[in-house]
């Protein structure tokens, strides 16, 4: 029983990330924000977002155009590594 509880707690820990998904801002503009507890560098999270955003636009037969992007590193006891990308599909 202890093994099951420990395994469940460990799986919940690995799932700790916030992910806004792709949010429609209107006018063909989108934003995607993601934080990852397991990442140390926000740049790796930004790359993940860019790949997912490009796939989102490709499904529409369009190409992604980045409007702005930012990344933040992990800060102990303060915040997770994360990134935000604003983009459009053209």
PyMOL CGO cylinders between C-alpha atoms (Angstrom):
from pymol import cmd
from pymol.cgo import CYLINDER

trace = [
    CYLINDER, 0.00, 0.00, 0.00, 2.85, 2.39, 0.82, 0.3, 1, 1, 1, 1, 1, 1,
    CYLINDER, 2.85, 2.39, 0.82, 4.39, 1.74, -2.58, 0.3, 1, 1, 1, 1, 1, 1,
    CYLINDER, 4.39, 1.74, -2.58, 1.14, 2.69, -4.33, 0.3, 1, 1, 1, 1, 1, 1,
    CYLINDER, 1.14, 2.69, -4.33, 0.82, 5.91, -2.34, 0.3, 1, 1, 1, 1, 1, 1,
    CYLINDER, 0.82, 5.91, -2.34, 4.48, 6.80, -2.91, 0.3, 1, 1, 1, 1, 1, 1,
    CYLINDER, 4.48, 6.80, -2.91, 4.16, 6.12, -6.63, 0.3, 1, 1, 1, 1, 1, 1,
    CYLINDER, 4.16, 6.12, -6.63, 1.01, 8.22, -6.90, 0.3, 1, 1, 1, 1, 1, 1,
    CYLINDER, 1.01, 8.22, -6.90, 2.67, 11.12, -5.04, 0.3, 1, 1, 1, 1, 1, 1,
    CYLINDER, 2.67, 11.12, -5.04, 5.70, 10.90, -7.31, 0.3, 1, 1, 1, 1, 1, 1,
    CYLINDER, 5.70, 10.90, -7.31, 3.55, 10.93, -10.46, 0.3, 1, 1, 1, 1, 1, 1,
    CYLINDER, 3.55, 10.93, -10.46, 1.66, 13.98, -9.22, 0.3, 1, 1, 1, 1, 1, 1,
    CYLINDER, 1.66, 13.98, -9.22, 4.98, 15.73, -8.58, 0.3, 1, 1, 1, 1, 1, 1,
    CYLINDER, 4.98, 15.73, -8.58, 6.16, 15.09, -12.16, 0.3, 1, 1, 1, 1, 1, 1,
    CYLINDER, 6.16, 15.09, -12.16, 2.90, 16.48, -13.46, 0.3, 1, 1, 1, 1, 1, 1,
    CYLINDER, 2.90, 16.48, -13.46, 3.39, 19.85, -11.80, 0.3, 1, 1, 1, 1, 1, 1,
    CYLINDER, 3.39, 19.85, -11.80, 3.37, 22.37, -14.59, 0.3, 1, 1, 1, 1, 1, 1,
    CYLINDER, 3.37, 22.37, -14.59, 1.04, 25.13, -15.55, 0.3, 1, 1, 1, 1, 1, 1,
    CYLINDER, 1.04, 25.13, -15.55, 0.03, 25.37, -19.14, 0.3, 1, 1, 1, 1, 1, 1,
    CYLINDER, 0.03, 25.37, -19.14, -2.42, 27.93, -20.50, 0.3, 1, 1, 1, 1, 1, 1,
    CYLINDER, -2.42, 27.93, -20.50, -2.67, 26.15, -23.81, 0.3, 1, 1, 1, 1, 1, 1,
    CYLINDER, -2.67, 26.15, -23.81, -3.13, 28.31, -26.87, 0.3, 1, 1, 1, 1, 1, 1,
    CYLINDER, -3.13, 28.31, -26.87, -5.38, 31.25, -26.01, 0.3, 1, 1, 1, 1, 1, 1,
    CYLINDER, -5.38, 31.25, -26.01, -7.09, 33.25, -28.75, 0.3, 1, 1, 1, 1, 1, 1,
    CYLINDER, -7.09, 33.25, -28.75, -6.60, 36.97, -28.14, 0.3, 1, 1, 1, 1, 1, 1,
    CYLINDER, -6.60, 36.97, -28.14, -8.78, 37.91, -31.12, 0.3, 1, 1, 1, 1, 1, 1,
    CYLINDER, -8.78, 37.91, -31.12, -7.78, 39.41, -34.43, 0.3, 1, 1, 1, 1, 1, 1,
    CYLINDER, -7.78, 39.41, -34.43, -5.72, 36.35, -35.32, 0.3, 1, 1, 1, 1, 1, 1,
    CYLINDER, -5.72, 36.35, -35.32, -3.42, 36.82, -32.31, 0.3, 1, 1, 1, 1, 1, 1,
    CYLINDER, -3.42, 36.82, -32.31, -2.64, 33.99, -29.88, 0.3, 1, 1, 1, 1, 1, 1,
    CYLINDER, -2.64, 33.99, -29.88, -0.68, 33.61, -26.67, 0.3, 1, 1, 1, 1, 1, 1,
    CYLINDER, -0.68, 33.61, -26.67, 0.72, 30.48, -25.06, 0.3, 1, 1, 1, 1, 1, 1,
    CYLINDER, 0.72, 30.48, -25.06, 2.24, 30.45, -21.56, 0.3, 1, 1, 1, 1, 1, 1,
    CYLINDER, 2.24, 30.45, -21.56, 3.83, 27.49, -19.84, 0.3, 1, 1, 1, 1, 1, 1,
    CYLINDER, 3.83, 27.49, -19.84, 5.72, 26.88, -16.60, 0.3, 1, 1, 1, 1, 1, 1,
    CYLINDER, 5.72, 26.88, -16.60, 7.55, 23.65, -15.89, 0.3, 1, 1, 1, 1, 1, 1,
    CYLINDER, 7.55, 23.65, -15.89, 8.66, 22.54, -12.44, 0.3, 1, 1, 1, 1, 1, 1,
    CYLINDER, 8.66, 22.54, -12.44, 11.14, 20.08, -13.90, 0.3, 1, 1, 1, 1, 1, 1,
    CYLINDER, 11.14, 20.08, -13.90, 12.87, 22.61, -16.18, 0.3, 1, 1, 1, 1, 1, 1,
    CYLINDER, 12.87, 22.61, -16.18, 15.79, 24.72, -15.00, 0.3, 1, 1, 1, 1, 1, 1,
    CYLINDER, 15.79, 24.72, -15.00, 15.96, 26.96, -18.01, 0.3, 1, 1, 1, 1, 1, 1,
    CYLINDER, 15.96, 26.96, -18.01, 13.00, 28.83, -19.48, 0.3, 1, 1, 1, 1, 1, 1,
    CYLINDER, 13.00, 28.83, -19.48, 14.53, 28.60, -22.95, 0.3, 1, 1, 1, 1, 1, 1,
    CYLINDER, 14.53, 28.60, -22.95, 13.78, 24.88, -23.17, 0.3, 1, 1, 1, 1, 1, 1,
    CYLINDER, 13.78, 24.88, -23.17, 10.17, 25.60, -22.23, 0.3, 1, 1, 1, 1, 1, 1,
    CYLINDER, 10.17, 25.60, -22.23, 10.05, 28.32, -24.90, 0.3, 1, 1, 1, 1, 1, 1,
    CYLINDER, 10.05, 28.32, -24.90, 11.24, 25.84, -27.54, 0.3, 1, 1, 1, 1, 1, 1,
    CYLINDER, 11.24, 25.84, -27.54, 8.41, 23.46, -26.55, 0.3, 1, 1, 1, 1, 1, 1,
    CYLINDER, 8.41, 23.46, -26.55, 5.88, 26.27, -26.91, 0.3, 1, 1, 1, 1, 1, 1,
    CYLINDER, 5.88, 26.27, -26.91, 7.26, 27.29, -30.30, 0.3, 1, 1, 1, 1, 1, 1,
    CYLINDER, 7.26, 27.29, -30.30, 6.98, 23.71, -31.58, 0.3, 1, 1, 1, 1, 1, 1,
    CYLINDER, 6.98, 23.71, -31.58, 3.39, 23.39, -30.39, 0.3, 1, 1, 1, 1, 1, 1,
    CYLINDER, 3.39, 23.39, -30.39, 2.44, 26.80, -31.79, 0.3, 1, 1, 1, 1, 1, 1,
    CYLINDER, 2.44, 26.80, -31.79, 3.99, 25.93, -35.17, 0.3, 1, 1, 1, 1, 1, 1,
    CYLINDER, 3.99, 25.93, -35.17, 2.01, 22.67, -35.23, 0.3, 1, 1, 1, 1, 1, 1,
    CYLINDER, 2.01, 22.67, -35.23, -1.17, 24.61, -34.36, 0.3, 1, 1, 1, 1, 1, 1,
    CYLINDER, -1.17, 24.61, -34.36, -0.64, 26.93, -37.34, 0.3, 1, 1, 1, 1, 1, 1,
    CYLINDER, -0.64, 26.93, -37.34, 0.36, 24.06, -39.64, 0.3, 1, 1, 1, 1, 1, 1,
    CYLINDER, 0.36, 24.06, -39.64, -2.99, 22.36, -38.95, 0.3, 1, 1, 1, 1, 1, 1,
    CYLINDER, -2.99, 22.36, -38.95, -4.59, 25.49, -40.43, 0.3, 1, 1, 1, 1, 1, 1,
    CYLINDER, -4.59, 25.49, -40.43, -2.27, 25.35, -43.45, 0.3, 1, 1, 1, 1, 1, 1,
    CYLINDER, -2.27, 25.35, -43.45, -0.45, 28.47, -42.24, 0.3, 1, 1, 1, 1, 1, 1,
    CYLINDER, -0.45, 28.47, -42.24, 2.93, 29.43, -40.81, 0.3, 1, 1, 1, 1, 1, 1,
    CYLINDER, 2.93, 29.43, -40.81, 3.57, 30.75, -37.32, 0.3, 1, 1, 1, 1, 1, 1,
    CYLINDER, 3.57, 30.75, -37.32, 4.76, 34.34, -36.97, 0.3, 1, 1, 1, 1, 1, 1,
    CYLINDER, 4.76, 34.34, -36.97, 6.15, 35.21, -33.52, 0.3, 1, 1, 1, 1, 1, 1,
    CYLINDER, 6.15, 35.21, -33.52, 5.03, 38.62, -32.26, 0.3, 1, 1, 1, 1, 1, 1,
    CYLINDER, 5.03, 38.62, -32.26, 6.91, 38.47, -28.96, 0.3, 1, 1, 1, 1, 1, 1,
    CYLINDER, 6.91, 38.47, -28.96, 8.43, 35.93, -26.61, 0.3, 1, 1, 1, 1, 1, 1,
    CYLINDER, 8.43, 35.93, -26.61, 10.00, 35.76, -23.18, 0.3, 1, 1, 1, 1, 1, 1,
    CYLINDER, 10.00, 35.76, -23.18, 11.55, 33.13, -20.94, 0.3, 1, 1, 1, 1, 1, 1,
    CYLINDER, 11.55, 33.13, -20.94, 12.33, 33.09, -17.25, 0.3, 1, 1, 1, 1, 1, 1,
    CYLINDER, 12.33, 33.09, -17.25, 14.66, 30.72, -15.39, 0.3, 1, 1, 1, 1, 1, 1,
    CYLINDER, 14.66, 30.72, -15.39, 13.83, 28.66, -12.34, 0.3, 1, 1, 1, 1, 1, 1,
    CYLINDER, 13.83, 28.66, -12.34, 14.19, 30.68, -9.14, 0.3, 1, 1, 1, 1, 1, 1,
    CYLINDER, 14.19, 30.68, -9.14, 14.50, 28.55, -5.96, 0.3, 1, 1, 1, 1, 1, 1,
    CYLINDER, 14.50, 28.55, -5.96, 11.59, 28.98, -3.56, 0.3, 1, 1, 1, 1, 1, 1,
    CYLINDER, 11.59, 28.98, -3.56, 10.07, 31.59, -5.86, 0.3, 1, 1, 1, 1, 1, 1,
    CYLINDER, 10.07, 31.59, -5.86, 9.04, 30.47, -9.35, 0.3, 1, 1, 1, 1, 1, 1,
    CYLINDER, 9.04, 30.47, -9.35, 9.33, 27.70, -11.90, 0.3, 1, 1, 1, 1, 1, 1,
    CYLINDER, 9.33, 27.70, -11.90, 11.07, 28.07, -15.23, 0.3, 1, 1, 1, 1, 1, 1,
    CYLINDER, 11.07, 28.07, -15.23, 8.65, 29.25, -17.85, 0.3, 1, 1, 1, 1, 1, 1,
    CYLINDER, 8.65, 29.25, -17.85, 8.03, 31.05, -21.08, 0.3, 1, 1, 1, 1, 1, 1,
    CYLINDER, 8.03, 31.05, -21.08, 5.40, 32.99, -23.00, 0.3, 1, 1, 1, 1, 1, 1,
    CYLINDER, 5.40, 32.99, -23.00, 4.99, 33.36, -26.74, 0.3, 1, 1, 1, 1, 1, 1,
    CYLINDER, 4.99, 33.36, -26.74, 2.58, 35.64, -28.57, 0.3, 1, 1, 1, 1, 1, 1,
    CYLINDER, 2.58, 35.64, -28.57, 2.08, 34.69, -32.19, 0.3, 1, 1, 1, 1, 1, 1,
    CYLINDER, 2.08, 34.69, -32.19, -0.17, 34.73, -35.21, 0.3, 1, 1, 1, 1, 1, 1,
    CYLINDER, -0.17, 34.73, -35.21, -0.75, 32.30, -38.06, 0.3, 1, 1, 1, 1, 1, 1,
    CYLINDER, -0.75, 32.30, -38.06, -0.25, 33.69, -41.59, 0.3, 1, 1, 1, 1, 1, 1,
]
cmd.load_cgo(trace, "trace")
